[in-house]
Amino acid sequence: MRYYIIAGEASGDLHGSNLIKELKKRDNNIVVRCWGGDLMQQAGAELVKHYRELAFMGFAEVIKNLPTILGNLKFCKEDILLFKPDALVLIDYPGFNLRIAEWAKQQGLKVIYYISPQVWAWKEGRVRKMKACIDKMLVILPFEKDYFRDKWNWEVEYVGHPLVEVIDEFKARRSAAAATTPPPALPGHEPRITADTAQTADAKHRLPDPT
């Protein structure tokens, strides 16, 4: 499978990297090309553009850099067509990604949107266009599934908040580190070395370096 993933912010880079890792667990032969950041690249994606090149804050800065933004859209479309992905995965970043989604649908590409724009808070009218051009919407807030189904007759998939997995992973690493760290020796007491601990240490010394 070939995936083209677009994330335009640091948070999207984090979520995109976790997505790539999960996809690789299922199929280590996938090919991923992306717009994102260092984390997505480290996860195994070929990085096309870094999100730092896409950061334009405020109306005045957007207007000033409009030629660059339009150039990025044009380049992105051309690059997607050259890559020929099996699926296009768009992560949040609606100002850019919704335009790409609409275009991609016209090209017959499969469009997956991960982390919905907060249309329930503002610019709700965008849902009509989203529903028309997105094949699979993956939402991270529990109420969003009911919102899209009840108000817009759109079945979306709730996948949970990606930060929950990050926090759980951090807790697991801390617990593992705490379990393997020996308690400090009391002042004036030498650590006691027995035959068993010496034998274990010697065995560990003989193990090959996993790296």
C-alpha positions in Angstrom: 0.0 0.0 0.0 1.1 3.5 -0.8 0.0 6.4 1.5 0.3 10.1 1.0 -0.2 11.9 4.3 -0.5 15.6 4.8 0.0 17.3 8.2 0.6 21.0 8.4 1.3 21.5 12.1 3.5 20.1 14.9 0.5 18.3 16.5 -0.3 16.7 13.1 3.3 15.6 12.9 3.0 13.8 16.2 -0.3 12.1 15.3 0.9 11.3 11.8 4.0 9.6 13.2 1.9 7.4 15.5 -0.3 6.6 12.5 2.6 5.5 10.4 4.0 3.3 13.2 0.6 1.6 13.5 0.3 1.1 9.8 3.8 -0.4 9.7 2.9 -2.8 12.4 0.2 -4.2 10.1 2.2 -4.1 7.0 5.9 -3.3 7.1 6.1 -3.0 3.3 3.9 0.2 3.1 5.4 3.2 1.3 4.6 6.6 2.9 5.2 10.0 1.4 4.3 13.0 3.5 4.0 16.7 4.3 4.8 16.8 8.1 7.8 17.0 10.2 10.8 15.2 11.9 8.6 12.7 13.8 6.9 11.5 10.6 10.2 11.2 8.9 11.7 9.2 11.8 8.7 6.9 11.7 9.6 6.0 8.1 7.9 8.4 5.8 9.6 10.3 2.9 9.3 13.9 3.9 8.3 16.3 1.0 7.7 19.5 2.9 8.2 20.4 6.6 5.3 22.0 8.4 7.6 24.9 9.3 7.4 25.9 5.6 3.6 26.1 5.9 3.1 28.2 9.0 1.4 31.5 8.2 -0.3 33.1 11.2 -2.9 35.9 10.9 -4.8 37.4 8.0 -2.1 39.8 7.0 0.6 37.2 6.8 -1.6 34.9 4.8 -2.3 37.7 2.3 1.4 38.5 2.1 2.3 34.9 1.4 -0.7 34.0 -0.8 1.6 33.3 -3.9 3.5 30.8 -1.7 0.4 29.2 -0.4 -1.1 28.8 -3.9 2.2 27.4 -5.1 2.2 24.9 -2.3 -1.3 23.7 -3.3 -0.2 23.4 -6.9 2.9 21.5 -6.1 1.1 19.2 -3.6 -1.5 18.2 -6.3 1.3 17.5 -8.8 3.3 15.5 -6.3 0.2 13.4 -5.3 -0.5 12.5 -8.9 3.1 11.5 -9.5 3.2 9.3 -6.4 -0.1 7.6 -7.2 -1.2 6.7 -3.7 -3.7 4.0 -2.8 -5.0 6.4 -0.1 -4.6 10.1 0.7 -4.7 10.7 4.5 -5.3 14.3 5.6 -4.6 15.2 9.2 -6.6 18.2 10.6 -5.1 21.5 9.0 -8.5 22.3 7.3 -7.5 25.5 5.5 -5.2 23.5 3.2 -6.5 19.9 3.5 -10.1 20.5 2.7 -9.0 22.1 -0.6 -6.8 19.1 -1.3 -9.7 16.7 -0.4 -12.1 18.4 -2.8 -9.5 18.2 -5.6 -8.5 14.6 -4.8 -12.1 13.4 -4.9 -12.3 14.8 -8.5 -9.2 12.7 -9.4 -10.8 9.5 -8.1 -8.5 9.2 -5.1 -9.5 7.6 -1.8 -9.6 10.3 0.8 -9.3 9.6 4.5 -9.5 12.5 7.0 -8.0 12.0 10.4 -9.0 14.5 13.1 -12.0 16.4 11.9 -12.1 20.2 11.7 -14.1 21.6 14.6 -17.1 22.3 12.4 -19.4 21.9 15.5 -17.9 25.1 16.8 -17.6 27.3 13.7 -18.2 27.2 10.0 -20.6 24.3 10.3 -21.6 24.7 6.6 -18.3 23.1 5.6 -19.8 19.7 6.5 -21.7 19.4 3.2 -18.5 19.7 1.2 -16.6 17.4 3.6 -19.3 14.8 3.3 -19.2 15.0 -0.5 -15.4 14.6 -0.9 -14.2 12.5 2.1 -14.5 8.7 1.9 -13.7 8.0 5.6 -13.8 10.5 8.4 -11.9 9.4 11.6 -12.9 11.5 14.7 -11.2 11.7 18.0 -13.9 13.2 20.3 -16.7 10.9 21.4 -19.6 13.3 20.8 -18.4 13.9 17.2 -19.7 10.5 16.0 -23.2 11.4 17.3 -23.0 14.9 16.0 -22.2 13.9 12.4 -24.7 11.0 12.4 -27.7 12.8 14.0 -27.3 16.2 12.4 -25.7 15.4 9.1 -26.7 11.7 8.5 -23.0 11.0 8.1 -21.5 7.8 9.6 -18.0 8.6 10.8 -15.6 6.4 12.8 -14.5 7.3 16.4 -10.9 6.2 17.0 -10.2 7.9 20.3 -7.8 10.8 21.0 -4.3 10.1 19.9 -2.8 11.9 22.9 -4.3 9.2 25.1 -2.0 6.7 23.5 1.0 9.0 23.9 0.3 9.4 27.6 -0.3 5.7 28.1 3.0 5.0 26.4 4.8 7.5 28.5 3.3 6.0 31.7 4.3 2.5 30.6 7.9 3.6 30.0 8.1 5.2 33.4 6.7 2.1 35.1 9.2 -0.1 33.2 12.1 2.2 34.2 11.0 2.2 37.8 10.7 -1.5 37.9 14.3 -2.0 36.6 15.9 0.7 38.7 17.4 -0.7 41.9 16.7 1.1 45.2 19.6 3.4 46.3 21.9 1.9 48.9 21.7 3.4 52.4 24.6 5.5 53.5 27.3 3.4 55.0 26.0 0.2 53.4 27.7 -1.6 50.6 25.5 -3.4 48.1 25.6 -7.1 48.8 26.9 -9.3 46.0 25.8 -12.9 46.2 26.7 -15.8 43.9 23.3 -15.5 42.2 23.7 -11.8 41.4 27.3 -12.3 40.2 26.2 -15.2 37.9 23.3 -13.0 36.5 25.7 -10.1 35.9 28.2 -12.4 34.1 25.4 -13.8 31.9 24.2 -10.3 31.0 27.8 -9.3 30.1 28.0 -12.1 27.6 24.8 -11.2 25.8 25.3 -9.6 22.4 24.6 -5.9 22.0 21.0 -5.7 20.4 22.1 -2.6 18.4 
